[in-house]
C-alpha cells in the first residue's frame, strides 16, 4: 500500500472574542514528510480537547505559550507509529504525545511515550490514565493535602477531572463527597459513581445547595469552575480548609475581567489555603498515580466516562461543546 503524501490538520484561523465559534478554526491539507533520523511518523487515532486550550487561544502571556494564528493547534493525542527512523520506537507502537488536532504527527522519538493498548483502551491514556487522571490525583492528594475524614466538594464534577476527584476521595477515606454539575442526568451519574450528594447548579444559588449538602461544612474544595462556586465554597469551608484552584471554566469565555469572590476576606479568619494548581508541577507524583490508578481500574473500583466525536473536521465543534458542558467525562475525538 502506498502511503499518502498529504494529511489534514486544524489551524487557528483567528483568535476568539468571547466564546469560540467555528469560524475561529480552519481545516487544511498539508504535506506529509517522511521521518528523518531519530523521528517517527504517527497516525493519530484519538485526540483530546481540554478546557485549558481556550486560554491558549488568547494572545496573552501565560504558563504555556499561546497558539499561533494560521498554525496548527496541539494537544494530547494517541496514535500508531506508521514510519520510524528510531530503533527504540518501531513501527506499530502505540504512543501518547502532544501533537493532536491533526491526522498525522511527525515527532522526535523522545517526544512520544509508548503505551499498552492491551492494558486499557487507547483513549484512556488521554483521560483516566493520562493528564486528567494525574490532575485529579495530584490536585486532591498533593495540592489540597487531602486527609482521611475530610469532606470534599468538587465543581464540574461530571467532567474528566472532577468525576475522578470524587472517586479518588471516596477510595481514600473521605467522610463525604459532594459534586456539582449542570444537568439532572449528570447529577444522577455522580450518585452512580459513589458521590454522597450532588446538585445541579442551575437549581438555585450554589451556596444554598452546598450548605444543604454539607451541613457540617467542607474541608476541601476542588475548583474546576471558579466564580459563584468558589465564592460558595469559601463561605462553607471549615477553618483551615484547603482549595485546589485547578480551573475556572465559568470565566474562560468572559470578555470582561470577572469579579473576585466577594467574600475572599473570610479566608483570613478561617485560615484557608487557596493553592493554585498546574499538573506540570506535580510530575513527581506520576509513578505513584499510575500504580494506584491501574490497580483501582483492575479492581473495578473506579469508573470513567468519555464523550466521543468522530472525525478531525468535528474537533472544533467538540471543543466548543466542551466549553458549554456537553460532555460527560472526557471529551475525545476519534480520527
DAZI-V869592 format. One record per backbone hydrogen bond with DSSP energy under -1.0 kcal/mol. NH is the residue of the N-H (numbers start at 1). CO is the residue of the C=O. Records with the same first field share a line. If there is no record, write none. Layout:
NH->CO + CO
This chain:
7->30
9->28
10->101
11->26
12->71
13->24
14->24
24->21
25->22
26->11
28->9
30->7
32->5
38->85
39->36
40->107
41->83
42->105
43->80
44->103
45->78
46->78
47->333
48->76
49->331
53->50
54->51
57->54
58->55
60->58
67->56
70->12
71->68
73->10
77->97
78->46
79->95
80->43
81->93
82->41
83->41
85->39
89->86
92->81
93->90
95->79
96->113
97->77
100->75
103->8
105->42
107->40
109->38
111->108
112->109
113->96
115->94
120->116
124->121
125->122
126->123
127->124
129->124
130->127
133->127
134->130
135->131
136->132
137->133
138->134
139->135
140->136
141->137
142->138
143->138
144->139
146->140
149->173
150->147
152->176
153->220
154->178
155->222
157->180
159->156
163->159
165->161
166->162
167->163
168->164
169->165
170->166
171->167
172->168
173->170
174->169
175->150
176->150
178->152
179->197
180->154
181->199
187->183
188->184
189->185
190->186
191->187
192->188
193->189
194->191
195->190
196->177
197->177
199->179
201->181
203->200
209->205
210->206
211->207
212->208
213->209
214->210
217->214
218->236
219->151
220->151
221->242
222->153
223->244
229->226
231->227
232->228
233->229
234->230
235->231
236->232
237->233
238->218
240->270
241->238
242->219
243->273
244->221
245->275
246->223 + 244
247->223
249->224
250->225
251->248
254->251
264->261
266->263
267->264
268->265
270->266
272->267
273->241
275->243
277->245
281->278
282->279
285->282
286->283
289->285
290->286
291->287
292->288
293->289
294->290
295->291
296->292
297->293
298->294
299->295
300->297
301->296
307->330
309->332
311->334
314->311
315->312
318->314
319->315
320->316
321->317
322->318
323->319
325->322
326->321
329->158
330->305
332->307
333->47
334->309
335->45
